[in-house]
């Protein structure tokens, strides 16, 4: 086993873990309308161009652009209106020189027309004649065939999480089923003699299980299937027995509590018995969450999280989420969009340790401001009150008020 609580930088610890993961994602075919949040297990190509016909982007008149050259309010061009293009059908006529047809937004361009004059730049003058008060160039106010997607083009690559935009695009192509990665099952085990189920009656010295529920929500949001095994006392044989069962039944295992350097810490000893190579990292140079355990047991990831709710959730975001994303086959793993905001209050920190501080992000006349929320790592409502986290780099001895700092939104 590695030296107990030998602290490793966050990025290095994550790289050590991810490099040992064997990805054997199982694919399944599902309805496109149920694919929100799922990850593609194969690339998706279009069988047709989109749009499949040239369309107008405005209400106006379909024309040959050459018939409008030089047209202006003082010297309009006069064209003969030969018909109206009905929505949802072919025009039924072609545009010859000196002719035009009334068209609506999204309508199909008649043959031989190559531009549309906006209706604001036209004026009917009686009979079947219209004044054109503005010239247009070839291709103006139209969408060409295949301008969005070409036939045979890859529209969604492998390893992409499906968003509402992708579902809309697939519907436009008539793709009603797609192949996605099957959701990995992640077992969650809580330990601690003082922990009881949320539906239990609190006795003196007891606290309700927070971690199983917050982690379940995080896993569900990330694209995994959480499987809660319950709360177990700090007894090594009991913890080992339930962990062995969970590891057989799940694709990954998360254990909360029992990871710090005390006589009652059983997690590391249990993990060693679960399979090889065992513990890869025990101790990450971060606050909160220093006593984190990262392991691989019989080709499955096992992560030991601190018991304090804030620590557990922060560390899960940094390590559990990237592992789930890797198991799903995502091409962008561990990506956390960040931006910069001005700090309202000093944040003290210890040099050589990466700190993550809950914060409230606000927008005022001066732009983005971020206000730290200082609290202990067992106070879950410090995160409930927060909408973001401020990262204090390991090489910093703190951050000063007024300084622009890295901010990561909480979702």
TABEL-V169433 format. One record per residue. SS is DSSP state (H for helix, E for strand, L for the rest). Layout:
# TABEL-V169433
ss->SS
ss->SS
This chain:
# TABEL-V169433
ss->L
ss->L
ss->L
ss->L
ss->L
ss->L
ss->L
ss->E
ss->L
ss->H
ss->H
ss->H
ss->H
ss->H
ss->H
ss->H
ss->H
ss->H
ss->L
ss->L
ss->L
ss->L
ss->L
ss->L
ss->L
ss->L
ss->E
ss->E
ss->E
ss->E
ss->E
ss->H
ss->H
ss->H
ss->L
ss->L
ss->L
ss->L
ss->E
ss->E
ss->L
ss->L
ss->L
ss->E
ss->E
ss->L
ss->L
ss->L
ss->L
ss->E
ss->L
ss->L
ss->L
ss->L
ss->E
ss->E
ss->L
ss->L
ss->L
ss->E
ss->E
ss->E
ss->E
ss->L
ss->H
ss->H
ss->H
ss->H
ss->L
ss->L
ss->L
ss->L
ss->L
ss->L
ss->L
ss->L
ss->E
ss->E
ss->E
ss->E
ss->E
ss->E
ss->E
ss->E
ss->L
ss->L
ss->L
ss->L
ss->L
ss->L
ss->L
ss->L
ss->L
ss->E
ss->L
ss->L
ss->L
ss->L
ss->E
ss->E
ss->E
ss->E
ss->E
ss->L
ss->L
ss->L
ss->L
ss->E
ss->L
ss->L
ss->E
ss->L
ss->L
ss->L
ss->E
ss->E
ss->E
ss->E
ss->H
ss->H
ss->H
ss->E
ss->E
ss->E
ss->L
ss->L
ss->L
ss->L
ss->E
ss->E
ss->E
ss->E
ss->L
ss->L
ss->L
ss->L
ss->L
ss->L
ss->L
ss->L
ss->L
ss->E
ss->E
ss->L
ss->L
ss->L
ss->L
ss->L
ss->E
ss->L
ss->L
ss->L
ss->L
ss->E
ss->E
ss->E
ss->L
ss->L
ss->L
ss->L
ss->E
ss->L
ss->L
ss->H
ss->H
ss->H
ss->H
ss->H
ss->H
ss->H
ss->H
ss->H
ss->L
ss->L
ss->L
ss->L
ss->E
ss->E
ss->E
ss->E
ss->E
ss->L
ss->L
ss->L
ss->E
ss->E
ss->E
ss->E
ss->E
ss->E
ss->E
ss->L
ss->L
ss->L
ss->E
ss->E
ss->L
ss->L
ss->L
ss->L
ss->L
ss->L
ss->L
ss->L
ss->L
ss->L
ss->E
ss->E
ss->L
ss->L
ss->H
ss->H
ss->H
ss->H
ss->H
ss->H
ss->H
ss->H
ss->H
ss->H
ss->H
ss->H
ss->L
ss->L
ss->E
ss->E
ss->E
ss->E
ss->E
ss->E
ss->E
ss->E
ss->L
ss->L
ss->L
ss->H
ss->H
ss->H
ss->H
ss->H
ss->H
ss->H
ss->H
ss->H
ss->H
ss->H
ss->H
ss->H
ss->H
ss->L
ss->L
ss->E
ss->E
ss->E
ss->E
ss->E
ss->L
ss->L
ss->L
ss->L
ss->L
ss->L
ss->L
ss->L
ss->L
ss->L
ss->H
ss->H
ss->H
ss->H
ss->H
ss->H
ss->H
ss->H
ss->L
ss->L
ss->E
ss->E
ss->E
ss->E
ss->E
ss->E
ss->L
ss->E
ss->L
ss->E
ss->E
ss->L
ss->L
ss->L
ss->L
ss->L
ss->E
ss->E
ss->E
ss->E
ss->E
ss->L
ss->L
ss->E
ss->E
ss->E
ss->E
ss->E
ss->E
ss->L
ss->L
ss->L
ss->H
ss->H
ss->H
ss->H
ss->H
ss->H
ss->H
ss->H
ss->H
ss->H
ss->H
ss->H
ss->H
ss->H
ss->H
ss->H
ss->H
ss->H
ss->H
ss->H
ss->L
ss->L
ss->L
ss->L
ss->L
ss->L
ss->L
ss->L
ss->L
ss->E
ss->E
ss->E
ss->E
ss->E
ss->E
ss->L
ss->L
ss->L
ss->E
ss->E
ss->L
ss->L
ss->L
ss->L
ss->L
ss->E
ss->E
ss->E
ss->E
ss->E
ss->E
ss->E
ss->E
ss->E
ss->E
ss->E
ss->L
ss->L
ss->E
ss->E
ss->E
ss->E
ss->E
ss->E
ss->L
ss->L
ss->L
ss->L
ss->L
ss->L
ss->L
ss->L
ss->H
ss->H
ss->H
ss->H
ss->L
ss->L
ss->L
ss->E
ss->E
ss->E
ss->E
ss->E
ss->L
ss->L
ss->L
ss->L
ss->L
ss->E
ss->E
ss->L
ss->L
ss->L
ss->L
ss->E
ss->E
ss->E
ss->E
ss->E
ss->E
ss->L
ss->L
